[in-house]
């Protein structure tokens, strides 16, 4: 019997100690899980494949299914899978901001010629497994994998999940190839899945299933390829799972029956075919909120999506139900974050011009241009730090709203919203401030996180202790504790803060979970500040501090024990 090809020297731990072998009715199932390859084996793999391997390459990992008497077997390993990656560059994908990055890079690095061997850097593979040498080949067939048999509650005798490679695509998503196998008394099923999420671009799934019937010794291999643009899948997931009702309402999962495999499979000793698309399902309607506030307003209900988009989202929801909540939260918080970032957004035109001098403040801080009210009306300078502080202020508004979500859901939404902020902050550092050092960016991002935590605590304290404490927190964060701050403007932000938090409390969960919220104009609260509060004179109405004419029976201060 042929064994799987060895990947060079991986001395820790030894392969013999890491092999997990299970035998059943003449079949031998082996899974191997070892650490990420060391530098030497990676260099050899690079030379062999002709492409740079992914960030996390588990070159010694493998899944093997073989029948020792029939002399037939199939295995799944990283090296053969990566060998199926396109090396011509024709199938390359671009990240969401690639055009902007390319334009800036061409202007900054004019005259520099780069020679890079092109390949599909998403590591998309159509790998269907390696049929071992000497085994009979698989042949196309017309009947599918018997799903009804797999749905039976048979005991699982053996299960394992083996990762072959993974890459975070330079923080632009994730690309991963893994293999799961489960063995029941009468059959086994192995699923090798390539999963790609390229943020703001697309989702892609490549599945290879190997089904073995122990009674008939029939092997069916089925290959399925699906992909859809990122926005369609993300929006559809908001309909599949979303919060319902108001702030105090219950959190519900909108579920419905669906068929994800209307396909032709391939049995008998072999098979190898791409399945046709599944039959379309009826779109799920989602309720939309009609509530609106003076500060916040929800958008219209989400648009319907194509059957293909629904099918991809349903596939994700069926095979990874715990992951659906994550993608719903990711998509909705991205829309919410865009509203936060847009309030005081800025740009530096000189950043895209070679050798151009960027204007700076008197303190030597790089300064951009913006027509935002936070700069034009409030008097702040369009700098990175001021943009970050205004953005964090609006992120805080949503953070207070997420506290109304059930405890098991709120952390995911809060984390995704914060992740969008830090990704965008790093984008500003690279695109607008030409900060090419990752170490320098990481230092700034850590400082920014500390500032956010401090602002979060300060604003919470201000909400609890009153407007004076809240004004102090806003003065320190937004106005950098400037003694020359314009007090009416500070009072205006306090009023805007209070009204926005109140509006967040009563806006529907549907609008929040769909990302359909807009902030209003802070200047609409200016009229409130021009009227004198009737309470300002009350403590001194009878001529003595601390006693009010309207409160003759007010209790005196409690004596302090000494």
Residue pairs with C-beta under 8 A, 6 or more apart in sequence:
1 66
1 68
1 71
1 73
1 132
1 134
2 73
2 132
2 133
2 134
2 135
3 132
4 62
4 64
4 75
4 77
4 130
4 132
5 77
5 79
5 80
7 37
7 41
7 45
7 59
7 60
7 77
7 78
7 79
8 40
8 41
8 44
9 38
9 40
9 41
10 34
10 35
10 37
10 38
10 41
10 59
10 60
12 35
13 34
15 32
15 34
15 60
18 32
18 33
18 34
18 60
19 30
19 31
19 32
20 30
20 31
20 32
20 33
20 160
21 28
21 29
21 30
22 28
22 29
22 30
22 157
22 158
22 183
23 29
24 157
24 158
24 183
24 214
25 214
26 67
26 68
26 69
26 70
26 214
27 65
27 66
27 67
27 188
27 212
27 214
28 64
28 65
28 66
28 67
28 68
29 64
29 65
29 158
29 181
29 183
29 188
30 62
30 63
30 64
31 62
31 63
31 64
31 160
31 162
31 181
32 60
32 61
32 62
32 63
32 162
33 58
33 61
33 160
33 162
33 163
34 58
34 60
34 61
35 58
36 56
36 57
36 58
37 45
37 53
37 57
37 58
37 59
37 60
41 59
42 53
42 57
42 59
45 53
45 57
45 59
45 79
45 82
46 52
46 53
48 79
49 79
49 82
49 83
49 85
50 87
50 117
50 119
51 82
51 85
51 87
51 117
51 119
52 119
53 59
53 82
53 165
54 82
54 123
54 165
54 166
54 167
54 175
55 166
55 167
55 168
56 163
56 165
56 166
56 167
57 78
57 82
57 165
58 78
58 162
58 163
58 164
58 165
59 77
59 78
59 79
61 77
61 78
61 162
61 163
61 164
62 75
62 76
62 77
62 162
63 75
63 76
63 160
63 162
63 179
63 181
63 190
63 192
64 73
64 74
64 75
64 76
65 73
65 74
65 75
65 181
65 188
65 190
65 210
65 212
66 72
66 73
66 74
66 75
66 132
67 73
67 217
70 217
71 134
71 135
72 132
72 135
72 136
72 219
73 131
73 132
73 135
74 129
74 130
74 131
74 132
74 135
74 210
74 219
74 221
75 129
75 130
75 132
76 127
76 129
76 130
76 162
76 164
76 179
76 190
76 192
77 130
77 164
78 164
78 165
78 177
80 127
80 130
81 125
81 127
81 164
81 165
81 177
81 194
82 123
82 125
82 165
84 125
84 126
84 127
85 119
85 120
85 123
85 124
85 125
86 92
86 119
86 120
86 124
87 117
87 118
87 119
87 120
88 118
88 119
89 118
89 119
89 120
91 120
91 124
92 118
92 119
92 120
92 121
92 122
93 120
93 121
93 122
93 198
93 201
93 202
94 201
95 101
95 169
95 170
95 172
95 198
95 199
95 200
95 201
96 172
96 198
96 199
96 200
96 201
97 427
97 431
100 431
101 431
103 352
104 351
104 352
104 431
107 352
107 353
107 354
108 352
108 354
108 434
110 354
121 169
122 169
122 175
122 196
122 198
122 204
123 165
123 167
123 175
123 177
124 175
124 194
124 196
124 204
124 206
125 177
125 194
125 206
126 206
126 223
126 225
127 177
127 192
127 194
127 206
127 208
128 192
128 208
128 221
128 223
128 272
129 192
129 208
129 210
129 221
131 137
131 138
136 269
136 270
137 270
138 219
138 221
138 266
138 269
138 270
138 271
138 272
139 266
139 268
139 269
139 270
139 271
140 266
140 270
140 271
140 272
140 273
141 220
141 265
141 266
141 267
141 268
141 270
141 271
142 264
142 266
143 265
143 266
143 267
144 220
144 222
144 261
144 263
144 264
144 265
144 267
145 189
145 209
145 211
145 220
145 222
145 265
145 267
146 211
147 261
149 186
149 187
150 187
150 189
150 211
154 184
154 185
154 186
155 184
155 185
156 182
156 183
156 184
157 183
157 184
157 185
158 181
158 182
158 183
159 180
159 181
159 182
159 183
160 180
160 181
161 178
161 179
161 180
162 178
162 179
162 180
162 181
163 176
163 177
163 178
164 177
164 178
164 179
165 176
165 177
166 174
166 175
166 176
166 177
167 174
167 175
167 176
168 174
168 175
169 175
169 198
171 423
172 198
172 199
173 196
173 197
173 198
173 199
173 201
174 195
174 196
174 197
175 194
175 195
175 196
175 197
176 194
176 195
176 196
177 192
177 193
177 194
177 195
178 192
178 193
178 195
179 190
179 191
179 192
179 193
180 190
180 191
180 193
181 188
181 189
181 190
181 191
182 188
182 189
185 214
186 213
186 214
186 215
187 211
187 212
187 213
187 214
188 211
188 212
188 214
189 209
189 210
189 211
189 212
190 209
190 210
191 207
191 208
191 209
192 207
192 208
192 209
192 210
193 205
193 206
193 207
193 208
194 204
194 205
194 206
194 207
195 204
195 205
196 202
196 203
196 204
196 205
196 227
197 203
197 230
198 204
198 230
199 230
200 230
200 231
201 229
201 230
202 227
202 228
202 229
202 230
203 227
203 228
203 230
203 233
203 312
203 316
204 226
204 227
205 224
205 225
205 226
205 227
205 312
205 315
205 316
206 223
206 224
206 225
207 222
207 223
207 224
207 225
208 221
208 222
208 223
208 224
209 220
209 221
209 222
209 223
209 224
210 219
210 220
210 221
211 219
211 220
211 221
211 222
211 267
212 218
212 219
212 220
213 219
218 267
218 268
218 269
219 267
219 268
219 269
219 270
220 265
220 266
220 267
220 268
220 271
221 266
221 270
221 271
221 272
222 263
222 265
222 266
222 271
222 273
222 275
223 272
223 273
223 274
223 275
224 261
224 263
224 274
224 275
225 274
226 277
226 311
226 312
226 315
227 312
228 308
228 309
228 312
228 313
229 309
232 305
232 306
232 309
232 312
233 309
233 312
233 313
233 316
233 327
234 327
234 330
234 331
234 334
235 302
235 303
235 305
235 309
235 331
236 305
236 309
236 310
236 313
237 313
237 316
237 317
237 324
237 327
237 328
237 331
238 286
238 302
238 328
238 331
238 332
238 513
238 514
238 515
239 254
239 283
239 284
239 285
239 286
239 302
240 254
240 255
240 284
240 313
240 314
240 317
240 324
240 328
241 253
241 254
241 317
241 324
241 325
241 328
242 254
242 286
242 328
242 509
242 510
242 513
242 514
243 249
243 251
243 252
243 405
243 409
243 509
243 510
243 512
243 513
244 250
244 251
244 252
244 254
244 287
244 509
244 510
245 252
245 508
245 509
245 510
246 506
246 508
246 509
247 401
247 404
247 505
247 506
247 507
247 508
247 509
248 404
249 509
251 405
251 406
251 409
251 509
254 284
254 286
256 281
256 282
256 284
258 281
258 310
258 311
258 314
258 318
259 278
259 279
259 281
260 278
260 311
260 314
260 315
260 318
261 275
261 278
262 276
262 277
262 278
262 279
263 275
263 276
263 278
264 273
264 275
264 276
265 271
265 273
265 275
266 272
266 273
277 307
277 308
277 311
278 311
279 307
280 307
280 310
280 311
281 307
281 310
281 311
281 314
283 304
283 305
283 310
286 301
286 302
286 510
286 514
287 510
288 298
288 300
288 301
288 510
288 511
288 514
288 516
289 298
289 507
289 508
289 510
289 511
289 516
290 298
291 298
291 506
291 507
291 508
291 511
292 298
293 499
293 502
293 503
293 506
293 507
293 520
294 499
294 503
294 520
294 524
295 496
295 499
295 500
295 503
295 519
295 520
295 524
296 500
296 503
296 504
296 507
296 517
296 518
296 519
296 520
297 517
297 518
297 520
298 507
298 508
298 511
298 514
298 516
298 517
298 518
299 511
299 514
299 516
299 517
299 518
300 516
301 514
301 516
302 514
302 516
313 324
316 323
316 324
316 327
317 324
325 409
325 412
326 412
326 416
328 513
329 409
329 412
329 413
329 416
330 416
331 515
332 413
332 512
332 513
332 514
332 515
333 398
333 413
333 416
333 417
333 420
333 515
334 416
334 420
334 515
335 514
335 515
335 516
336 398
336 417
336 512
336 515
336 517
337 395
337 417
337 420
337 421
337 424
339 394
339 517
339 518
339 519
340 391
340 394
340 395
340 398
340 421
341 387
341 391
341 421
341 424
343 372
343 374
343 390
343 391
343 394
343 519
344 370
344 372
344 374
344 375
344 380
344 382
344 386
344 387
344 390
344 391
345 370
345 372
345 387
346 368
346 369
346 370
346 372
346 375
346 382
346 383
346 387
346 432
347 368
347 369
347 370
347 432
348 358
348 366
348 367
348 368
348 369
348 432
348 433
349 368
349 369
350 356
350 357
350 358
350 359
351 358
351 431
351 432
351 433
351 434
358 366
358 367
358 433
359 366
359 367
360 366
360 367
361 367
361 381
361 383
365 381
365 383
365 384
365 385
366 383
366 384
366 432
366 433
367 381
367 382
367 383
368 382
368 383
368 432
369 382
370 376
370 382
372 382
373 521
373 522
373 523
374 380
374 386
374 390
375 381
375 382
375 386
377 489
377 523
378 489
378 493
379 486
379 489
380 386
380 390
380 478
380 479
384 425
384 428
384 429
384 432
384 433
386 478
387 428
388 425
388 448
388 451
389 451
389 455
389 477
389 478
390 478
391 421
392 421
392 451
392 452
392 455
392 477
393 455
393 459
393 474
393 477
393 478
393 497
394 519
395 417
395 418
395 421
395 452
396 455
396 456
396 459
397 500
397 501
397 504
397 519
398 417
398 504
398 512
399 414
399 417
399 456
400 463
400 501
400 504
400 505
401 504
401 505
401 507
401 512
402 410
402 413
402 414
402 417
403 410
404 505
404 509
405 413
405 509
418 452
421 452
422 445
422 448
422 449
425 444
425 445
425 448
426 441
426 445
429 435
429 441
429 444
430 436
430 441
435 441
435 444
451 477
454 477
455 473
455 477
458 473
458 476
458 477
459 470
459 473
459 497
461 469
461 473
462 469
462 470
462 471
462 472
462 473
462 474
462 497
463 470
463 501
467 494
467 498
470 494
470 497
470 498
471 490
471 491
471 494
474 490
474 493
474 494
474 497
475 481
475 482
475 485
475 490
478 493
479 485
479 490
488 529
491 529
492 522
492 523
492 525
492 526
492 529
493 522
495 525
495 528
495 529
496 522
496 525
499 525
500 519
500 520
507 517
510 516
511 517
538 548
538 549
538 550
539 545
539 546
539 547
539 548
541 548
541 549
541 550
542 548
542 549
546 557
547 554
548 554
